[in-house]
Structures are given as C-alpha cells and as structure tokens.
Amino acid sequence: MKFEELKKILASKIEFKDFDDPDVVKINAGIVSNHKYKIKSHNSSFFVKEIKDNEANILKILDMIDLDFYPKILYLDLLDKNILVSEFIEGDALQSWEIQDNLLLGFTQMQNLMNNISFLKEKEIFGISNFSETDGGFFRNQITENFLYGLETLDDLSKTNLPIVKKHFELVSFLKKDKQKIFDDFSNMPFARQHHDFKQDNIIGNPQKLVDWGSSYGYGPFLFDLAPFLLNNKNQLELYKSKSDVCKGFTDRQINRWLYVAAVARYMEDLRYRISDNGWNSSKEKCERFLESEYDNYQSLLDKI
C-alpha cells in the first residue's frame, strides 16, 4: 500500500486529518517488508503498520481480552482494512533475557483465556482463534528441520574461526544424542496460544510491552514462546507454574522437561534463522556478540533434564 493511500484511510479519523509528512517517521525494523510508521499528530505519537489478516484477527482478540502487556490498539474498524493504529511505545528493545513480571503475567493470562473454550464461545471468537490442542505434525517437522539447518549454519560459521562457534558445535552435538526424544516431547506437550516471535527485539519499553503479532498464526507447544526467558530464571518459572492453567495437573518434573525441550526448539530456531538476521556474514563482531549471548543463555541445556 502506498503511503498516500494509507494517508487517505487514516484521514477518516480526527487525529489524522491534518498531519504533515514531516510528522511521519518510517520505521525500518524486522525483516518483513510491510510499512511501519511513527506518526505525530495532536501532540501524540502513534504507531501505524500495514498488517495481514492473521495479525488483524489476533489483535481483535487481544482487544477483547483487554490486558496491558501489549500496546493499546486504536480504531478496531481499521483492522478490517489491514491497518493497525496503536499507541507508540517509547524506549529501546530488550537487551537481556530478563522479562518483567507484568509481561510474564499478562502473557500467561492471555494463554489461560485463549485455552478456555467456554471463554472463547462466550466472546464469540471461537471461529477466529485457530484453537488447537495437538500438533498435526507441523511442530515436529519444524524442530526436525531446524536441527538440520542449524548444523548447516554452524558449518558456515566455522569459516569465521570464532572460538564461540566451537562451543555451539559442542552443545548441538550433546543435544543430538537425545534428539528423537526431544522431538517427541516437544510435539506432544500441551498447546496454548503463542506470539511465535517472542524475542528481545519485540519487547519494548518500561514497563515492557510485547509488540509485532504478525507471526501469531495460532497455537503451539505451550512453553515455546517463554522457554528462553524462563530457562535460567527459577523465580519466574515458579511464578508461571503458579499462574498457568496449562501447568495444573502436571508435576514439576514434567513441566521442567517440557521447558527443556521448548528451549532446545528455540535455540535451534535461532541458529537457523537469526544468525543471518544479525549480519554474521557482514560483521564478524556482531555475529560474535550474538553467538555469545545465545550460548550464555542456552549453555544450561548441557545440564540435561
């Protein structure tokens, strides 16, 4: 969509009747090409983005749930035109693996509601929730492929001669010994609604907000999103266990195992996709920082559960 067309659609709202082009800042973030803007109008800042149908659907559901761990959504009618207008969250993206309790609790409450069939029916959102309780094969295939391509990525990285690459090889070699059981456990754990791109780049501001729901196509293994952030944070893991409806009825040992295999899934996904996104082939230093951060978080997988 050209910006002039977007501008005409926005002009139907009083806040956007008289903004000028100098009030618009194009945001170049992420690898998806859809246009994103910061627009200043009437002494306020708004985030404006072109979205796909799946993102419009989850944003409508989030508005019905009405929690505060994501940016406030404005103009629900524009979602039907595949345009998101939300509050603009000031601040930098998360630079660590430490998420705040408000984000963890809000996300957990969302999962609880989205796994509650009675709630979905009451709100008449059952049809657009993509509700699923089991894996039809997608997630097992995904983690299987990510193991393969993750190793290929490490092979490519070996040409950098970075010592950290050897440590990742050792970690992946360790995980391969148990990979079939990992695949089984990952694809057979309970399901819950996911963001599916729950990473530092999409956690903004203070208090933290979870942004960019464009990858949220539906349900998945219930710890997939949170695993990297709970893996080495016992206090928040216990908080999640105490608040998550999915965890009820399962032992700590079982939940800890599911956390382990979900973390493996996220680690292998990072090796497959995020290395190139972080510019390893153009910046050796950037690649090294990313790999060291990843290893710092995931090396505890060597303590097999």
PyMOL commands that set and color helices and strands:
alter all, ss='L'
color gray80, all
select helices_A, chain A and resi 3-10+14-16+21-23+53-65+76-79+101-114+117-122+126-128+138-160+163-176+179-188+200-202+227-230+234-243+252-277+284-302
alter helices_A, ss='H'
color red, helices_A
select strands_A, chain A and resi 24-26+36-41+44-50+73-74+83-87+191-193+203-204+209-210+219-221
alter strands_A, ss='S'
color yellow, strands_A
deselect
rebuild
show_as cartoon
